[in-house]
Amino acid sequence: MRHPFLLLGSALLLAGCAVGPNYRRPVVPLPETFHGAGADSSAATLGDKKWSELFEDATLQQLITTALEHNFDLGIASERVEEARARFQIAQSDRYPSLGAQSSFVANRPSRIGSNPMVPANSSLDASYTQAGGVLSWEIDLWGRVRRLSESARAQYLATNEGRRGVIVSLVADVTGAYFTLRERDLELEIARATSDIAGHNLRLIRLRHDGGAASGLDVHQAEQLLYTATAQIASTQNDIGQAEDALNLLLGQAPGEIARARAVDDFGLPPEVPPGLPSALLERRPDIRQAEDLLIAANAQIGVAQTYYFPQISLTGFLGGQSRSLLDLFTGPARFWNAAPSAIAPIFAGGQIRSGVRLSEAQKREMTIAYQKSIYTALREVSDALVGYSRTREQRQQQDQLVRALTETTRLSDLRYQGGLDSYLQVLDAQRNLFQGRLALARLRLGELLSFVQVYKALGGGWQ
């Protein structure tokens, strides 16, 4: 009886190895610094900062917290993680023997004049018995098929979790960007209303001057132009505000309604430069890169799974229990019985199916390798674009700020010259109209600066910690 146990022990020792390639991370050449990052190549990075520390605004932080708790896309991503975890646990369970209980009742009445000539005619061979016991089944994983399947399922589970983290990164950026957009539209509405008030006041004065013969009808109609331009802008901005609130509410996982406001869009301070860190750090911080690598690991494990079909599949089944015609004698010593049935299935001819399966898994691994490399270079591009966009938008916003100051002074001087009779009202109208458009453009550039800063944070993989 020692030889079967010796063979089983040897099988378990052999089960420590698995066919197929072990995973090694592909070598992807990386630049030393990000394009557009300037001379700063330190390891410090904005991506390591938690989203709650990015902007000191309690209302914005509460909105992000609500979105993380109730956003629909994040909820779907979280359930997908649970699905992948269950699949991994199912694959993991196949590594161990399965034990179950089995019971049956058999009643048999053969023909008394049937095909067996050795049985005397009209002899009764009726039999009935009850059988109960435990059933054991186990695939002896000599070649590592089950372990490779478990490895692949684990990598799929981790990839799904990285996908959830990627949703978090996008969600934090989207909520922040939507909130900034809403506050910028509020600023545009404030500018349009202030311009409307000024235009209405000027129109009343021009009409009084027209009634007194000091202004022409052309002056009245020119004054009306600025008023109607401002009121049209008010209606358009109010529409944008409503849509921005609806979009933000959807991100929060709630019905359309009013959104709380706190700090004005001009009150958010931004640094002149942001530390991007080193490109190599993206491999560990960006969820999409980590997800692509996990999918590559899963594809690599599938090669081993495909290669195991070249070898015999060995399984062991057994039964231990009792069998008795009388139910009361079922668990007595004489009723006890057992059987063991080891089996092996070795491939002889499969029409090239196994070879094609290996080629398929190898091609899928190469595909995942290319996808992994693409995700890295896509991340590098997004960081570079975000850094350049933030720097140039900030510079453009600063120049626009200077322009608005010049337009403000031009409007003041034009009004003085008109009141002194040196210029027509057309110069005043042009100056006020230019100032109105300049202030709107400044508000939009300020929004662009904030959004580009958020884009840098997102591109660096920040926000999922």
C-alpha positions, 0 to 999 in steps of 0.5 A, a space after each residue: 500500500 505504500 506505492 500509491 502514496 509514494 506516487 501521490 507524494 511525487 505528484 504533489 512535488 511535481 505540482 510545484 512547477 508550471 509550464 508556460 513563461 513566467 511574467 517579466 515586465 517589458 522594458 519600455 524606454 522612458 525619457 528622463 523628464 516630461 516634455 514641457 516640464 521645464 528644468 524641474 526633474 525632481 521626484 516630487 510630483 503633484 500626483 502624490 497629493 490627495 484630492 482633499 488637499 488640492 483645493 481648500 474649498 469645503 463645498 467642493 470637497 463635499 461634492 467630490 465626497 458625494 460623488 465618490 459615494 453615489 456616482 453611477 459609473 463608480 458604482 458599476 466599476 465597483 460591482 465589476 471588481 466584486 465580479 472579478 474577485 468572485 471569478 478569482 475565488 472560483 478559479 482559486 478553489 479549483 486548486 483544492 479537492 472537492 468533497 461532497 455527500 452523495 446518497 441514492 436508492 436503487 431498485 432493480 427488477 430484471 427480466 425473469 426470461 431475459 437474455 441470461 440463460 444461466 438464470 432459471 426461469 421465473 427466478 427472482 433477481 429483484 434487488 433494492 439497496 441504499 447507498 450513502 457516503 462522501 465523494 472526492 474529486 481532484 485534478 492533480 495539477 502536475 503541469 500547472 494548468 489550474 495554477 495558471 488559470 488562477 494566476 490569470 483570474 487574479 490578474 484580471 481581478 487586479 486589472 478590474 480594480 485598477 479600472 475602478 481606480 481610473 474611474 475615481 481619477 476621472 470622477 474627481 477631475 470631472 466633478 472639480 472641472 464641472 464645479 469650476 465651470 459652474 462658478 465661471 458661468 456664475 462670474 459671466 452672469 455677474 459680468 453680464 448683469 453689471 454691464 446690463 446695469 451700466 448700459 441701462 443707466 447710460 441709455 437713460 442718460 442718453 434719452 434724457 440728453 436726446 429729449 433735451 436736444 444734446 444727443 442724436 437718435 443714433 446715440 440712443 440706438 447705439 446705447 441700446 446695442 450694448 444693453 441688448 448685447 448684455 441682456 442676451 448674454 444673461 439669458 445665454 449664461 443662465 442656460 449654461 448655468 442650468 446645464 452645468 448644474 444638471 451635469 454636476 448633479 448627474 456626476 453626484 448621482 442625484 436628480 437635477 437641482 440647485 448646487 451649493 456654491 462657496 468660493 468664487 472662481 477668482 479665489 482659487 490660487 494656483 502655483 506658477 509651476 507644478 512639479 510633475 515628478 519623473 516619468 518612471 513614476 507613472 508606471 506605478 501611479 497611473 491606474 490605466 498603466 497598471 491595468 494594462 500591465 495586469 491584463 498583460 500578466 493575465 494573457 501571459 498566464 493563459 499561454 501556460 494554460 494553453 500549453 498544458 493541454 499538450 500533457 495528460 490531464 490527471 484526475 482522482 475521484 473516490 467514494 467512501 460510504 456504505 451500501 445496504 439493502 436495509 436502511 438500518 444496516 447502512 452504516 454498519 461495518 459489513 456495509 462499508 465500501 470504497 472505491 478510487 478511480 484515478 484517470 488520465 487523458 492524454 492528447 493523441 490527435 486534436 487536429 491542431 487545436 492545441 497548437 492553435 490555442 497556444 498560438 492564439 494565447 501568444 498572439 493575445 500576449 503580444 497584443 497586450 504588450 503593445 497595449 501596455 506600451 501604448 498606455 505608457 506613451 499615451 500617459 507621457 503625452 497627456 502629461 506633456 500636453 497638460 503641462 504645456 497647456 497649463 503654462 501657456 493658458 496661465 500666460 495667456 490669462 495674465 496677458 488678458 488680465 493686462 488687456 482688461 485693465 487697459 480696456 477699463 482705463 480706455 472706457 473711463 477716458 472715452 466716457 470723459 471725452 464724450 461728456 466733454 463733447 470731444 468724441 461721439 458716443 460711438 467711441 464710448 460704446 466701442 470701449 464698453 463693448 470691448 471691455 465687456 467681451 474682454 472681461 468675459 474672455 478673462 473669465 473663460 481663460 481663468 476657467 481654462 487655467 483651472 481646468 488645465 491644472 486639474 488636467 495635470 493632476 489627472 494626467 499624473 494619476 492623482 486622486 485615487 489614493 
